[in-house]
């Protein structure tokens, strides 16, 4: 056997760092479920904002909506990378309650389309719900990554959180629109 053949042959016990190596099956499921929630919320946001982009009821928000879609698509691309690393695919199987909540929030936006103030407040509510889901899952992923010393999750969180600092374009635009004494009451 040549040195080249030996290098090709795997050393016993060494395998690529797949999820089963860095976490138990239960922990892998837990991490994946929270990644799925974040992915679901972002996918919903990108899809639904695309539906209203350019419509007459939302023409005053077109610029911020476009920027928010772009930001969200970048976050989804970051998430796609972690799924590849973990050799997993996103799934919305356990996201039906989340989807229902987000659909209700988005429907409220359309119902208030003729009243700009109420429409904007509904948009803020929708965006806050998405952010709350994201924040909750990220906090749990951070704690889990610390406990398990999971490098793939830690790297994902660093990249995702660094990118997420620049988001909130639509949210900030609407808050700034009401930049007066009401701003403190609106800014949750």
C-alpha positions as CSV (number, residue, x, y, z in Angstrom):
1,X,0.0,0.0,0.0
2,X,1.4,3.4,-1.0
3,X,1.3,6.5,1.2
4,X,-1.3,7.9,-1.2
5,X,-3.6,4.9,-0.6
6,X,-3.2,5.3,3.2
7,X,-4.2,8.9,3.0
8,X,-7.3,7.9,1.0
9,X,-8.3,5.3,3.7
10,X,-10.2,6.8,6.6
11,X,-8.7,6.5,10.0
12,X,-11.1,4.5,12.2
13,X,-13.4,6.7,14.2
14,X,-13.0,9.8,12.0
15,X,-16.0,11.0,10.1
16,X,-17.1,14.5,8.9
17,X,-18.7,16.6,11.7
18,X,-22.4,15.7,11.0
19,X,-25.1,16.4,13.6
20,X,-25.0,13.0,15.1
21,X,-21.4,13.7,16.1
22,X,-21.9,17.0,17.7
23,X,-25.2,16.4,19.3
24,X,-27.6,13.7,20.4
25,X,-30.6,13.0,18.3
26,X,-32.9,14.9,20.7
27,X,-30.6,17.9,20.7
28,X,-30.3,17.8,17.0
29,X,-34.1,17.8,16.7
30,X,-34.3,20.7,19.2
31,X,-31.8,22.8,17.3
32,X,-33.4,22.0,13.9
33,X,-36.8,22.9,15.2
34,X,-35.6,26.4,16.3
35,X,-33.7,26.9,13.1
36,X,-37.0,25.9,11.3
37,X,-38.9,28.6,13.2
38,X,-36.5,31.3,12.3
39,X,-36.5,30.1,8.7
40,X,-40.3,29.9,8.6
41,X,-40.7,33.5,10.0
42,X,-38.2,34.9,7.5
43,X,-39.7,33.0,4.5
44,X,-43.1,34.2,5.5
45,X,-41.8,37.8,5.7
46,X,-40.1,37.7,2.3
47,X,-43.0,36.0,0.6
48,X,-45.7,38.3,2.0
49,X,-43.8,41.5,1.5
50,X,-43.2,40.6,-2.1
51,X,-47.0,40.3,-2.5
52,X,-47.6,43.9,-1.4
53,X,-44.5,45.5,-3.1
54,X,-45.7,47.9,-5.7
55,X,-49.4,47.9,-4.8
56,X,-51.2,51.2,-4.5
57,X,-52.1,50.7,-0.8
58,X,-48.4,50.4,0.1
59,X,-46.7,52.7,-2.4
60,X,-45.4,55.0,0.4
61,X,-43.6,51.9,1.9
62,X,-42.2,50.5,-1.4
63,X,-38.5,51.5,-0.7
64,X,-38.4,50.1,2.8
65,X,-40.3,47.0,1.7
66,X,-37.8,46.3,-1.1
67,X,-34.9,46.8,1.4
68,X,-36.5,44.5,3.9
69,X,-37.1,41.8,1.3
70,X,-33.4,42.1,0.3
71,X,-32.2,41.9,4.0
72,X,-34.5,38.9,4.6
73,X,-33.3,37.1,1.6
74,X,-29.7,37.5,2.9
75,X,-30.7,36.0,6.3
76,X,-32.4,33.1,4.5
77,X,-29.1,32.5,2.5
78,X,-27.2,32.4,5.8
79,X,-29.7,29.9,7.1
80,X,-29.4,27.8,4.0
81,X,-25.6,27.5,4.7
82,X,-26.2,26.2,8.2
83,X,-28.7,23.6,6.9
84,X,-26.0,22.4,4.4
85,X,-23.4,22.2,7.2
86,X,-25.8,20.2,9.4
87,X,-26.9,18.1,6.4
88,X,-30.5,19.0,7.2
89,X,-33.3,20.6,5.2
90,X,-35.7,23.2,6.6
91,X,-39.2,22.0,7.3
92,X,-42.4,23.8,8.2
93,X,-44.0,20.6,9.5
94,X,-44.0,21.9,13.1
95,X,-44.6,25.5,12.2
96,X,-48.4,25.5,11.7
97,X,-49.2,27.6,14.8
98,X,-46.5,30.1,13.8
99,X,-47.8,30.3,10.2
100,X,-51.3,30.8,11.6
101,X,-50.2,33.7,13.8
102,X,-48.3,35.4,11.0
103,X,-51.1,34.9,8.5
104,X,-53.5,36.5,11.0
105,X,-51.1,39.4,11.5
106,X,-50.7,39.8,7.7
107,X,-54.4,39.7,7.1
108,X,-54.9,42.5,9.6
109,X,-52.5,44.7,7.5
110,X,-54.8,44.2,4.5
111,X,-57.9,44.9,6.5
112,X,-56.5,48.3,7.5
113,X,-55.3,49.1,4.0
114,X,-57.5,52.2,3.7
115,X,-56.3,53.7,7.0
116,X,-52.6,54.5,6.8
117,X,-52.1,54.8,10.6
118,X,-53.8,51.5,11.4
119,X,-52.1,49.8,8.5
120,X,-48.7,50.9,9.8
121,X,-49.5,49.8,13.3
122,X,-50.5,46.4,11.9
123,X,-47.3,46.2,9.9
124,X,-45.3,47.0,13.1
125,X,-47.2,44.3,15.0
126,X,-46.5,41.7,12.2
127,X,-42.8,42.7,12.2
128,X,-42.6,42.5,16.0
129,X,-44.1,39.0,16.0
130,X,-41.5,37.9,13.6
131,X,-38.7,39.5,15.6
132,X,-40.0,37.9,18.8
133,X,-40.0,34.4,17.3
134,X,-36.5,35.0,15.9
135,X,-35.2,36.4,19.2
136,X,-36.6,33.6,21.3
137,X,-35.2,30.8,19.0
138,X,-31.8,32.6,18.8
139,X,-31.5,32.8,22.6
140,X,-32.3,29.1,22.9
141,X,-29.8,28.3,20.2
142,X,-27.1,30.4,21.9
143,X,-27.6,28.7,25.2
144,X,-27.6,25.3,23.6
145,X,-24.5,26.1,21.6
146,X,-22.7,27.2,24.8
147,X,-23.7,24.0,26.6
148,X,-22.7,21.7,23.8
149,X,-19.8,23.6,22.5
150,X,-21.4,23.4,19.1
151,X,-19.1,25.1,16.7
152,X,-21.4,25.0,13.6
153,X,-24.3,26.6,15.6
154,X,-21.9,29.2,17.2
155,X,-20.5,30.2,13.8
156,X,-24.0,30.4,12.3
157,X,-25.2,32.6,15.2
158,X,-22.3,34.9,14.9
159,X,-22.8,35.3,11.2
160,X,-26.6,35.6,11.5
161,X,-26.6,38.0,14.4
162,X,-23.9,40.2,12.8
163,X,-26.0,40.4,9.6
164,X,-29.3,40.9,11.6
165,X,-28.0,44.1,13.2
166,X,-28.6,46.0,10.0
167,X,-32.2,44.8,9.5
168,X,-35.4,46.4,10.6
169,X,-35.6,48.8,7.6
170,X,-39.3,48.8,7.3
171,X,-39.9,48.8,11.0
172,X,-37.6,51.8,11.5
173,X,-39.1,53.6,8.5
174,X,-42.6,53.4,10.0
175,X,-41.4,54.4,13.5
176,X,-39.6,57.4,12.0
177,X,-42.7,58.3,10.2
178,X,-44.4,59.0,13.5
179,X,-41.4,60.7,15.0
180,X,-43.1,62.9,17.6
181,X,-44.4,62.3,21.1
182,X,-46.2,59.2,20.0
183,X,-42.8,57.6,19.0
184,X,-42.1,56.5,22.6
185,X,-45.4,54.8,22.9
186,X,-45.1,53.1,19.5
187,X,-41.4,51.9,19.9
188,X,-41.9,48.7,21.8
